[in-house]
């Protein structure tokens, strides 16, 4: 029987990516809406992905009393000193507006040579149990930012990000290809190691 985990996120793209990976571990992810949790907004005021991920997982676990998993992720661009970082989703001031965020990023990197456009996607996944046990797994995927969007898949900054060792953006890769190498996949692989240590 699958183990039910409640996802603190309401982002269906994230939940689909996480479930595609966790399914093979016998873990079934359900959204907070499916778990019957009221649509409360959790203020992500942490300065790190770890702080935001932990806060989201704890708050939702308190509301549902079940094992809860939260992901906080974003893009860190070296030329911009690690920005947009924890502000990735609201980089352009419009929550969840991918096009505006991408346009702002390209404007800030205008005329920056390709060898200085290095970046990495970061994902921190925190799993909080009702007994207070907390597992924290961080995953990264290095790459670079191209000069114009390419590809129709993915979401967020995927059309601008080419992972290291590839010549296609995340948005041009199939979901299977992306899920094998992404920051979220690496964080979930680490989470799997932590779960095995608990057995």
NORFENCOR-V841668 format. One record per residue. N is the residue number from 1. RES is the residue in one small letter. PHI is phi in radians with two decimals (none if undefined). BURIAL is + if it has 24 or more other ideal C-beta (glycine too) atoms within 12 Angstrom, else -. D_CENTER is the distance of its C-alpha to the mean C-alpha in Angstrom with 2 decimals. Layout:
N_RES_PHI_BURIAL_D_CENTER ; N_RES_PHI_BURIAL_D_CENTER
This chain:
1_x_none_-_26.84 ; 2_x_-1.17_-_23.07 ; 3_x_-1.54_-_21.52 ; 4_x_-1.51_-_19.96 ; 5_x_-2.10_+_16.75 ; 6_x_-1.59_+_15.83 ; 7_x_-1.53_+_12.27 ; 8_x_-1.22_+_12.15 ; 9_x_-1.29_+_9.94 ; 10_x_-1.92_+_12.22 ; 11_x_-1.45_+_9.89 ; 12_x_-1.11_-_11.62 ; 13_x_-1.08_+_9.61 ; 14_x_-1.08_+_6.57 ; 15_x_-1.08_+_9.60 ; 16_x_-1.09_+_11.39 ; 17_x_-1.12_+_9.09 ; 18_x_-1.12_+_8.97 ; 19_x_-1.14_+_12.67 ; 20_x_-1.04_+_13.66 ; 21_x_-1.57_+_12.94 ; 22_x_-1.34_+_14.19 ; 23_x_-0.93_-_17.21 ; 24_x_-1.25_-_19.04 ; 25_x_-1.68_+_18.89 ; 26_x_1.28_-_20.74 ; 27_x_-1.99_+_17.96 ; 28_x_-1.85_+_17.76 ; 29_x_-1.62_+_14.99 ; 30_x_-2.08_+_16.48 ; 31_x_-1.30_+_15.18 ; 32_x_-1.11_+_16.62 ; 33_x_-1.15_-_19.00 ; 34_x_-1.09_-_20.28 ; 35_x_-1.41_+_20.85 ; 36_x_1.37_-_23.02 ; 37_x_-1.50_+_21.28 ; 38_x_-1.05_-_22.56 ; 39_x_-1.32_-_20.35 ; 40_x_-1.34_-_20.16 ; 41_x_-1.67_-_18.02 ; 42_x_-1.79_+_16.40 ; 43_x_-1.28_-_16.76 ; 44_x_-1.57_+_13.89 ; 45_x_-1.87_-_16.51 ; 46_x_-1.29_+_15.33 ; 47_x_-1.65_-_15.70 ; 48_x_-2.31_+_13.00 ; 49_x_-1.07_+_9.43 ; 50_x_-1.07_+_11.59 ; 51_x_-1.12_-_13.84 ; 52_x_-1.16_+_11.60 ; 53_x_-1.10_+_9.86 ; 54_x_-1.12_+_13.48 ; 55_x_-1.06_+_15.01 ; 56_x_-1.09_+_13.08 ; 57_x_-1.10_+_13.78 ; 58_x_-1.11_+_17.33 ; 59_x_-1.10_+_18.23 ; 60_x_-1.25_+_17.35 ; 61_x_-1.07_+_19.02 ; 62_x_-1.11_-_22.05 ; 63_x_-1.38_-_22.33 ; 64_x_-1.92_+_22.14 ; 65_x_1.23_-_23.46 ; 66_x_-2.07_+_21.31 ; 67_x_-1.00_+_18.74 ; 68_x_-2.19_+_15.46 ; 69_x_-2.11_+_11.90 ; 70_x_-2.26_+_9.22 ; 71_x_-2.04_+_5.57 ; 72_x_-2.16_+_5.29 ; 73_x_-2.54_+_3.57 ; 74_x_-3.12_+_6.13 ; 75_x_-1.88_+_9.11 ; 76_x_-2.07_+_12.13 ; 77_x_-1.81_+_15.40 ; 78_x_-1.06_-_18.32 ; 79_x_-1.06_-_21.02 ; 80_x_-1.70_+_19.61 ; 81_x_1.18_-_19.51 ; 82_x_1.71_-_15.75 ; 83_x_-1.27_-_15.27 ; 84_x_-1.35_+_13.49 ; 85_x_0.97_+_11.24 ; 86_x_-1.17_+_10.52 ; 87_x_-1.70_+_12.34 ; 88_x_-0.94_+_10.23 ; 89_x_-1.23_+_10.38 ; 90_x_-2.09_-_14.02 ; 91_x_-1.02_+_15.13 ; 92_x_-1.64_+_18.12 ; 93_x_1.49_-_18.94 ; 94_x_-2.13_-_18.11 ; 95_x_-0.93_-_15.23 ; 96_x_1.31_-_13.15 ; 97_x_-1.56_-_15.76 ; 98_x_-1.05_+_14.17 ; 99_x_-1.07_-_17.67 ; 100_x_-1.13_-_18.69 ; 101_x_-1.08_+_15.73 ; 102_x_-1.14_+_16.43 ; 103_x_-1.10_-_20.12 ; 104_x_-1.11_+_19.87 ; 105_x_-1.07_+_18.04 ; 106_x_-1.11_+_20.73 ; 107_x_-1.11_-_23.44 ; 108_x_-1.17_-_22.52 ; 109_x_-1.78_+_22.54 ; 110_x_-1.02_-_25.71 ; 111_x_1.23_-_28.26 ; 112_x_-1.39_-_26.03 ; 113_x_-1.10_-_27.03 ; 114_x_-1.02_-_24.71 ; 115_x_-1.28_-_25.03 ; 116_x_-1.88_-_23.68 ; 117_x_-1.78_+_20.56 ; 118_x_-1.23_+_18.48 ; 119_x_-2.75_+_14.81 ; 120_x_-2.63_+_11.78 ; 121_x_-1.51_+_8.05 ; 122_x_-2.19_+_6.84 ; 123_x_-2.32_+_4.61 ; 124_x_-2.09_+_7.06 ; 125_x_-1.91_+_7.99 ; 126_x_-2.04_+_11.32 ; 127_x_-2.01_+_13.97 ; 128_x_-2.02_+_17.00 ; 129_x_-1.70_-_20.32 ; 130_x_-0.99_-_23.18 ; 131_x_-1.46_-_25.29 ; 132_x_1.71_-_23.04 ; 133_x_-1.05_-_21.67 ; 134_x_-2.29_+_18.23 ; 135_x_-2.00_+_16.12 ; 136_x_-2.17_+_13.46 ; 137_x_-2.23_+_11.65 ; 138_x_-1.96_+_10.05 ; 139_x_-2.34_+_9.24 ; 140_x_-2.31_+_9.84 ; 141_x_-2.39_+_10.99 ; 142_x_-1.36_+_13.92 ; 143_x_-3.09_+_15.49 ; 144_x_-2.59_+_17.23 ; 145_x_-1.76_+_17.39 ; 146_x_-1.53_+_20.16 ; 147_x_-1.61_-_22.64 ; 148_x_-2.69_-_22.11 ; 149_x_-1.04_+_19.60 ; 150_x_-2.52_+_20.09 ; 151_x_1.80_+_19.14 ; 152_x_-1.90_-_18.63 ; 153_x_-1.53_+_15.66 ; 154_x_1.16_+_11.93 ; 155_x_-2.79_+_10.74 ; 156_x_1.09_+_9.98 ; 157_x_-1.54_+_11.23 ; 158_x_-0.90_+_11.53 ; 159_x_-1.21_+_15.33 ; 160_x_-1.87_+_15.82 ; 161_x_-1.86_+_14.02 ; 162_x_-1.84_+_16.22 ; 163_x_-1.18_+_15.03 ; 164_x_-0.95_-_17.77 ; 165_x_1.55_-_20.62 ; 166_x_-2.12_+_20.04 ; 167_x_-2.07_-_21.79 ; 168_x_-2.14_-_19.53 ; 169_x_-1.35_+_16.39 ; 170_x_-0.96_+_13.22 ; 171_x_-1.27_+_14.84 ; 172_x_-1.67_+_18.03 ; 173_x_-1.42_+_16.90 ; 174_x_-1.22_-_17.24 ; 175_x_-1.06_+_14.39 ; 176_x_-1.15_-_16.07 ; 177_x_-1.14_-_16.15 ; 178_x_-1.12_+_12.55 ; 179_x_-1.15_+_11.56 ; 180_x_-1.42_-_14.12 ; 181_x_-2.20_+_12.85 ; 182_x_-1.19_+_9.16 ; 183_x_-0.99_+_7.20 ; 184_x_-1.20_+_5.68 ; 185_x_-1.09_+_9.42 ; 186_x_-1.18_+_10.65 ; 187_x_-1.18_+_9.08 ; 188_x_-1.20_+_10.51 ; 189_x_-1.12_+_13.65 ; 190_x_-1.16_+_14.09 ; 191_x_-1.07_+_13.76 ; 192_x_-1.05_+_16.38 ; 193_x_-1.06_-_18.59 ; 194_x_-1.13_+_18.46 ; 195_x_-1.17_+_19.38 ; 196_x_-1.13_-_22.20 ; 197_x_-1.15_-_23.51 ; 198_x_-1.43_-_23.96 ; 199_x_-1.18_-_26.08
